[in-house]
Structure formats: C-alpha cells, structure tokens
C-alpha cells in the first residue's frame, strides 16, 4: 500500500516509471526461474506449449 495520499500525488517522471518497470520485470523473471527450478515438469510442459504457440502463429 502506498503511504502517499491521492491529493498530494505527484506525477512520476518517465525515468522513474522505467526504473520501476525494470525492477518489476527483474522480479518477474526471478520468480519464473524459481518456479521452473521447483517444478521442472510443469516448466517443460509450459515451454512446449509456448513453442507450439509460436509455431502456429501467423505473421
């Protein structure tokens, strides 16, 4: 939860937004890698499904 109040909300700069997004994506990748290590069979099945999706996708 944010400790800022809505009325004193300051718009974040583009650089702040990019930094926040980069951190989020790093955390997401870390979580995916952890899940893949913990559940290798499910991870392999997910990779296979993704490959099939990419093979059948029409450009």
C-alpha positions in Angstrom: 0.0 0.0 0.0 1.1 3.5 -0.7 1.7 5.9 2.2 1.0 8.9 -0.1 -2.4 10.5 -0.2 -4.2 10.9 -3.5 -4.4 14.7 -3.2 -0.7 15.1 -2.9 0.1 12.7 -5.7 3.0 13.9 -7.8 3.2 12.6 -11.4 6.3 10.3 -11.7 8.8 11.0 -14.3 9.4 8.7 -17.3 12.7 7.7 -15.9 11.1 6.7 -12.6 8.4 4.7 -14.4 11.1 2.9 -16.5 13.1 2.1 -13.4 10.1 0.8 -11.6 9.1 -1.3 -14.6 12.6 -2.7 -15.0 12.6 -3.7 -11.3 9.2 -5.4 -11.7 10.4 -7.3 -14.8 13.6 -8.5 -13.0 11.4 -9.7 -10.1 9.1 -11.5 -12.5 12.0 -13.3 -14.3 13.4 -14.3 -10.9 10.1 -15.7 -9.8 9.7 -17.6 -13.1 13.2 -19.1 -12.8 12.5 -20.2 -9.2 9.2 -21.8 -10.3 11.0 -23.6 -13.1 13.6 -25.0 -10.7 10.9 -26.1 -8.3 8.6 -27.6 -10.9 10.7 -28.8 -13.8 8.0 -31.0 -15.4 5.5 -28.2 -15.4 8.1 -25.8 -16.7 9.0 -28.2 -19.6 5.3 -28.5 -20.5 4.9 -24.7 -20.5 8.0 -24.4 -22.8 6.5 -26.9 -25.1 3.2 -25.1 -25.2 4.9 -21.8 -25.9 6.9 -23.4 -28.8 3.7 -24.8 -30.2 2.1 -21.4 -30.0 5.0 -19.8 -31.8 5.0 -22.4 -34.5 1.3 -22.0 -35.3 1.3 -18.2 -35.1 0.7 -16.5 -38.4 2.7 -13.2 -39.0 
